[in-house]
Amino acid sequence: MPGWSTDRRRMSDTQKPPRPGEVVLDVTPGAAAAGPSLEFIGEIRTPWGPDDCPRNLIQARETGAAARVILRPEFRPGLLGLEPGQHVILLYWMDRARRDLIRQNPRHGAGLRGAFALRSPIRPNPVSLATVRITTLDAQTGELGIDAIDCFDRTPLLDIKPWKPGIDIPDGRAP
Ligand SMILES: C[S@@+](CC[C@H](N)C(=O)[O-])C[C@H]1O[C@@H](n2cnc3c(N)ncnc32)[C@H](O)[C@@H]1O
């Protein structure tokens, strides 16, 4: 499957000078040789690139543009039990984000925030998540249609988990 390189960061991102108040780590996340290794199970195909990607899932849904998840062949048996109409949580790896900005001054935000107080793709481990609806599922080809998503085309996929209201809605709040 083409496009598995993880080295697709936009250099302009890593070279941008920090905005006022931002804090850049003096360690490079991910640079250590030791540590757990991750396996990308597939990739997400979207109409989006760095210049037109929706800012979040709400905006992605508003565009009306669907997307697809393509699983690598060895992981396709893991789709058993999923079906169209169901909601799943996707965990994906923001492969083109910088990882060293621990306090940020978001362009569209309300002042300085720590990376852990933001849904920004810029974080020490650039893991993102989205709860999406499966629209189609082909276990043979490993292809899932999904209603929408807010990532660039060919963003690597880390995991799929079923969304469970009893678990995922905190404190029994109504959806
Ligand atoms: C704010 S994040 C939200 C991601 C996820 N829905 C979440 O809440 O964790 C979405 C933004 O990440 C950026 N982005 C999308 N795909 C990316 C990728 N592969 N690498 C780096 N940045 C990406 C785009 O600017 C997009 O607007």
The ligand as a MOL file (V3000), in Angstrom:
LIG
                    3D

  0  0  0     0  0            999 V3000
M  V30 BEGIN CTAB
M  V30 COUNTS 27 29 0 0 0
M  V30 BEGIN ATOM
M  V30 1 C -7.8120 20.3180 15.7620 0
M  V30 2 S -7.3530 18.7430 15.1300 0 CHG=1
M  V30 3 C -8.6420 17.7530 15.8240 0
M  V30 4 C -8.3730 16.2920 15.6430 0
M  V30 5 C -9.3340 15.3450 16.3670 0
M  V30 6 N -10.6810 15.4420 15.8740 0
M  V30 7 C -9.2950 15.5400 17.8540 0
M  V30 8 O -10.1670 16.1890 18.4050 0
M  V30 9 O -8.3860 14.9890 18.4880 0 CHG=-1
M  V30 10 C -7.7630 18.8460 13.4170 0
M  V30 11 C -6.7150 19.6370 12.6550 0
M  V30 12 O -5.4920 18.8970 12.6290 0
M  V30 13 C -4.7650 19.2080 11.4520 0
M  V30 14 N -4.3800 17.9340 10.8090 0
M  V30 15 C -5.1890 17.0900 10.1750 0
M  V30 16 N -4.5290 16.0120 9.7250 0
M  V30 17 C -3.2390 16.1810 10.0820 0
M  V30 18 C -2.0620 15.4130 9.9200 0
M  V30 19 N -2.0670 14.2320 9.2890 0
M  V30 20 N -0.9010 15.9080 10.4190 0
M  V30 21 C -0.8850 17.1150 11.0500 0
M  V30 22 N -1.9720 17.8910 11.2470 0
M  V30 23 C -3.1450 17.4260 10.7740 0
M  V30 24 C -5.6630 20.0400 10.5780 0
M  V30 25 O -5.2250 21.3850 10.6650 0
M  V30 26 C -7.0290 19.8930 11.2160 0
M  V30 27 O -7.7760 21.0640 11.0580 0
M  V30 END ATOM
M  V30 BEGIN BOND
M  V30 1 1 1 2
M  V30 2 1 2 3
M  V30 3 1 2 10
M  V30 4 1 3 4
M  V30 5 1 4 5
M  V30 6 1 5 6
M  V30 7 1 5 7
M  V30 8 2 7 8
M  V30 9 1 7 9
M  V30 10 1 10 11
M  V30 11 1 11 12
M  V30 12 1 11 26
M  V30 13 1 12 13
M  V30 14 1 13 14
M  V30 15 1 13 24
M  V30 16 1 14 15
M  V30 17 1 14 23
M  V30 18 2 15 16
M  V30 19 1 16 17
M  V30 20 1 17 18
M  V30 21 2 17 23
M  V30 22 1 18 19
M  V30 23 2 18 20
M  V30 24 1 20 21
M  V30 25 2 21 22
M  V30 26 1 22 23
M  V30 27 1 24 25
M  V30 28 1 24 26
M  V30 29 1 26 27
M  V30 END BOND
M  V30 END CTAB
M  END
